Amino acid sequence: MSKSKRLAERISQQFLWIGVVLFIACMGITFVFVLYSIDTTTNRMMVLEARSIVNDAKKNPEISLPMEDDYSAFRTWEEIPVNIRNHLDKSNIEIDHPVDTVLISSEEPDPDHLIFLHHFDPEYGDLFLYGMYKSSEIEAITSLFLKDAIHRSFSFTLIVFVVLFAIISLIIRRSTAPFSLLAQWANSIKQNPSKIEDINFPVSELNEIAEHLKDSIKHVNAANERERQFLKHASHELRTPLAVIQASLDTLNLQTTDASKATVNRALRASAKMISLSDALLWLARESERPIQKNRVDIASLCGQLTKDHEYLLHDKDITIQIQGSAEPLMIEDALLSIVLANLIRNAFQYTADGDISIEAGANKVTISNPIFTSDIEPDSPSESIESRNNEPSFGLGLQLVERICEKLGWHFDLQLDASLATVTLQFDQTQ
C-alpha cells in the first residue's frame, strides 16, 4: 500500500506537474511564434523597402532604381532578368505578398534564396523588387535571432512560473492549514475520546464535519458507557447468587455419597466458571489497568478438561478428537484463558461436521481445527469475518467476548474458514 500524502503536498505536486507541462507548452509556442515572426518581419521589411523606393521616386523622378546583383527594383515585369522570371509564376504573385523561393544550382553548393515582391502605388504604378541572399547567411541570421529570442523567453517564462509557483504554494498552505488543524483535533480525540475539545475552524464546512464527528463520538461513548454499566451491574448482581450457589454446592458435596459426587462436582465446576466469567465481565466493564492474577497452566490438560465439559455437544455426531501438546506449563491469566478456550471449544463442537477435531497446544499458541458443512459459508467466500460470526445468536457472548479479552490482554486471535475446515489460532504475548 502506497504511503498517503498530505493534501497540501498532493496539490503542490499536481500544480508542479501542471506548471512543467505549461512551461514546455509555452516554450513550444514561443518557438513557433519566433519562426512566424521571422517570416512576417522579412515580408514587412520588403514591403517597407518598396514603399521607401516609391516615395523617393515621387520626390525625385530622376532618381534611379537600385540595381545590384543581389538587390534590384524594376518598373515592369519584362525588365526583370529572365533567369529570375523563370523561377516565378506571375499569376500566383499577389500585391504586397513577398514570394520566397530557392534558386537551385548544381554548380553552387550554397544556393541562393530569392525574395520577390510586387508592390503597387496608385500614383507611381507597379514596382517589382527582389533580393537574393545565400542560404548560409539566412540560416545564420535566423539561428542567431532564434537563440536570442528563445533564451530571453526561457528566462522570462521561468521567472514568471517560479514566482507563480511560490505564490500558489503559499496560497495552498494557507488554504489547507485548516485541514491540518482538523487532523490534529481528530488525533487528540483519538488519544482521549472522553475529552472532546471545542474548536472553531476558519472554514464553515470543516466546522460542520467537526460537529458531525463530535456527535458520532458522543453517541459511541454513550453506547459504550451503557454497555459498561450493564456489564458492571449484571456482574455485581450475579456475584451474590453465584456465591450462594457455590456455598450450597460445597455443603451438598460434603453430604452426598460417592455415587452422587460426580454430578455435584460437575455443578461445582460450572459454578466456578460462572464466577470466573462474572469477574471477567466486571474487569472488562471497568476497563481496569490492574493486572489479572497469573498462574502456571498446562494448556493441553486444560483443553482436555474443557473438551470433557463440552462433550454433550457431540451427541449423534461421528467425531474424533485429537489433542496434542508437549509444551511446558505457561504462566498466564488462567481464569481468562479458561473462558476464551471454553468459548472456542464450544463453538468448534457446536458447529462441526463429522470428522476429526484437532486441538494443538504449543509453547505460546493454541490452534483448534474442525470440519464444517459446505453450506456454512458462501462458495466464493473462503474466509469469514469475526463480526459476521458474532451475529449468530447461538454464540451467546461467544467470539465478542473472546475478541474483547484478547484485545485487552494483547493476545492475537485469528479465525479462518475455507471450503471444508474452520481454524482458530490463539497466540499469547509472553512479554507481558
N, C-alpha and C positions, 0 to 999 in steps of 0.2 A: 504494500500500500504506500503510495507516494505521500511525502510529507506535505501537510497543508500549509499555506502561506497566509499571512495577514492580508486584510483587504487592501490596505494602502500599498503593500508590496505588489499584489496582483495587478492593481490598477496602474501603478507606476511602470511595471514591466510591460503591460499592454500598450500604454502610451509610448514607451520607448520603442517598441516594435513598430507602432504606427508612425512615430517620428522618423525611424530609419527608412521605412517604405516611402514616406512623403519626401524625405531628403533625396533619396535616389530618384524619385519621380521628378522632383524639382530640377535636379541636375540633368536628367534626360530632356526635360522641356527646355532648359537653358541651352543645351547643346543644339537642339533642333531650331530654337529661336535664333541662335547666333548664326547658324548656317543660312537661315532665311534672311537675317539682317544683312549678311554679306552680299547675298544676291540682290536684295532690294536696294541696298546702298549703291551698288555698282550701277544698277539701272537708273536710279535717280541722278547719279553723278553724270551719266551720259546725257540725260535729258537737260540737266542744268548747263552742261557744256554746250549743248546745241543752242539753247536759249541765249547764252552769252555770246556765241558767234553771231547769231541773228541780230541781237541788239547792237553789237559793234558794227555790223554791216549796215544797219539802218542809220547809224550816226555818221558813218563814213563809207559811202557806197564804193569808194575807190579802193578800200582795203581788200587785200587778197585773202582768200580762204586758206586755212592751214593745209599744207601739202607736204607730208613727210612719209617715210616708208612705213612707219608703224602708227601713224595718226593722220587722217586726211578727211576733208569735207568736200562735197560736190553739190551743185545745184540741180543736176538732172541725173536720172538713172543711167543714161548712156555714157556719162563721163566717168562712171566708176570703172576701174580696171576690170578687164574680162576675167582674170583669174580670181577676182573677188566675187564677181557676179555669178560665176559658175558654182559657187558654194552657197548661193542664196536662192530662195524661191520668192519672187516678188509678190505673188498672190497671197502668201502666208505672212507677209510683213505688215504689222499694224503700226499706226502712227503713235510715236512716243512709247513703244514697247520694244526694247532692245532685243536683238537676237544674238544668242551666244552659240558659236559652233567651233569645231576644231578643224584646222587645216592639216590633214594627214598627208605626210610626205615620206616616201621611202628613203629619201636622201637625208632627211633631217631627224636625228634621234629625239630632239626636243621639239615637238610640234607646236605650232602657233595656235593661240586662241583668238578667234575673230569675234569682236563685239560690234554689231551693226545696228544703227538707229536711223529711222525715217522720222524727221520732225517737219511739222507744217506750221507756218505762221501766215495768218490771213493777209498781211501786208507784204511780207517778204516772199512767201511761197514755200516751196519744198527745200529741204536741206537733208542731204544724206551724209551721215558721219560714221566713220568706223575707226576702231583701234585694234591693233594687233599686239599681243603680249605672249611671251614664252610661257609654256605650261609650268616650268620650274619656278618662274617668277610669281605666277599666280598662286601656286601651291605654297611657296614660302610666305607670301603676304597673308594668305588665308590661314595657314598654320599659326603664324605669329599672332594674328588677330584672335583666332580661336583660343589659343592657350591663354592669352591675356584675359579674354572675356570669361573663360571657364574658371580661371584662378580667382578673379575678382568675385564671380558669382558664388564659387565654393566658399570663399572666406565669409562673404556677407551672409549666405544662407546658413552656414554653420553657426555663426554668431547668433543669428536670429533664433535658430532652433535650440541652441543651448540656453538662451535667455528664456524662451518659451517653456522649455522643459523644466527649468528651475522654478518658474512661476507656477506651472501646473503642479509640480511636485509639492510646492508649498501649499497650494490650494487643496490638494488631495490629503495631505497630512492634517490640515485643519478640518477638512470635511469628515475624515474618518476618525478623528480623535474621539468623538462621542461613542463610536463603536468599541474603541479600546476601553473607555470608561464602563461601558455595558459589560464587556468581558470581565474586567476586574471586579465589578459589582457582583456578577454571577458567580465568580470564583470565590468571593468572600462568603456568599450564601452557601456554596458547596462545602466550605470549610466549617461553617457553623449555621446549619439550616434553621435552628431555633431562633437565631437573631438576624432579622431582616432589616437592614438599614434603609430608610427613605432616601431617595436620590432624585434630583431633578436634572434631566439631560437637556441640552440646548436644542434637541430635535424632538418635536412632539411625537413622532412615530415611535421613537425609542422609549419615550415615557409610557406610551400605550403598551409596548412589548413588556416593559418592566412591570407594569401593573398586572398584566396577564400572568407573568411569571410569579409575582408575589401571591396572587390569588391561588394559582395552582399549587404552589409550595405550602400555602396555608391549609389548603384542603388536604394535601398529602400528610402534613404534620398532624392535622386534626384526626385523620383516619388512623394514623399510626398511634396517636395518643389514646384513641378509643380502644384500639387493639391491645395496647399495653395495659390499660386499666382493666379491660375484661380479663386478660390472662392473669393479671395480678390478683384481682378479686376472686376469680374462679379458683386459682391455686390456693389462695388463703382459705376459701370456703371448703375446699376439698381436704385440707390438711387434717382438720378435726375428725370428720367421719372416717378418714383413712386410718388415723391413729387409733380410733375406737375399733375399727375392723381388725387392725393388726394386733391390738391387745387381746381382743376376743379370740382370734385365731391362735395366739400363743397359749391362752388358757385352755382352749379346746384341744390343742395339741398335747398338752400335759394330761388331759383327762381321757383321751381316746386310746383304744387298743392298737396294737401293731397293724391290724388289718385295715384300719381306717387312717393310719398316719400318712399314707401316700397321698390320699385325697387332700388331707389338711395341709400337707407340705406344698402341694401344688397351689392351693389357695394362699398360703403364706408367701410363696414366690410371686404370685400375681399381685398380692397386696404390696409387697416390697417394690415391685416395678411401678405400680401406680404412684407410690410415694416418691420414687425417683423421678418419674415423669412430671409430677406436680412441682417438685423442686426445680426441675429443668425449665419448665414453663415460667415459673416465677423468676428464675435467673434471667431468662431471655426477656421477659417483660420489663424488668428493672434496668436492663442493659448495663448491668454492673460490670465494672472492670476487675472486681475481686476474682482472683483465680479460683477455679474449681479444684477440689482435692483430687490428687492423683494417687493411684495405686498400681502396683505391678500386676499386669493381667496377661494370662496365657490366652491369646486371641483364638487359637484353634480350639481350646477347651470351651471358651465362651461361645463360639459358633456352634459347637456340638450341643451345648446345653440349650441354646436358643432354637436349634433345629428340633430337639425333642419337644420343646414347648409348643411348637407350631406344626407338629406332625398331623394334627387333626385336619389341617387344610389339604392334606394329600390323600384323603379317603377317596376311593373309586378312581384313583389315578395310578398309572403304571410308571412310577418314578424310582430312580436310583440316585441316592445322594452320595457324593464323594467329597470328603473334607480332607484337605491337605494342609499341613502346617508344621514346620520344624524349627521355626524361629524362636529366639529367646523371648521370655516374657517381657512385655513392654510397659514402661512407666507412663501411664496415660490417665485421662479423666474417665475412669471406669464406668461411672453412672451414665454419663452422656454417650459413651461408646456403646453401652448396652442398649440404650434407646435407639441409636442410629442403626446398629446391626439388626435389632429386632424388627424395625420397620422394613429394612431391606430384605431380610429373610422372609418376612411375612408376605411382602409383595411378590417375591420370587415364587413362593409356594402357591400363592393365590392365583397368579396369572400364568403359571407354567403349563405347557403342553406335556404330553407323555415323552419320557426320555430321561436324560441324565442332568441332574443339577450339580454344578461344581462350585465348591467354596474353597478358595486358596487364601491362606493366611500367611503373608510374607513378613519380612522384617519391619516394614513401615507401611504396608498397604494390605487391603483385603479386596479380593475380586470374586464376585458372585455371578455365575452364568446359568441361565436356564432357557430351555427351548420355549418358543412361543408359537401361537397359532398364526398362520399367514394372514388371517383376516384381521389381526390386531393392528396392522399398520398398512398404509397405502402401498401399492406396488411400486410407485415412483418415489417413495419417501423412505430411504434406507435408514434414516435416523429420526428421532422424535424428541422434541424439547421437553425439559423438565416441567415447564409450565403447562403443557398440554396434558401430561400425565397427572398433574395436580388437580385438573378439572374433574377427574373421576371421583364420584362421591364415596366409593368403597375404600378409598385410600385413607379416609379419616384425616388426621394430621399429616400422615404419610410423608411424601417427599418434601412438602413445605417445611415440616419440622426438621427433617434431615438437612435440608439446604440451609436453614437458619442456624442450626448448631454448627455445621461445617464452616459456614462463613464466620461465625463468632470465634471459633477456635483456630481458624486458619487451616482447616483441612481442605483437601481437594476432592470434590465429588463429581463423578462423570457417569452419565448414562448413555449407552449406545445400543441402538436397535438395528439389526439387519433383517434379512428376509426370514430367518428362522431362529435367531438367537438374540436374547437380551443380556447385556453385560454391564454390570455396575462395578465401578472401581472407586474405592475409598482409600485415599492416601493421606497419611499423617505427616505433620510437620514436627520432626523430632527436635528442632532447635528451640522450640518454646518450652 
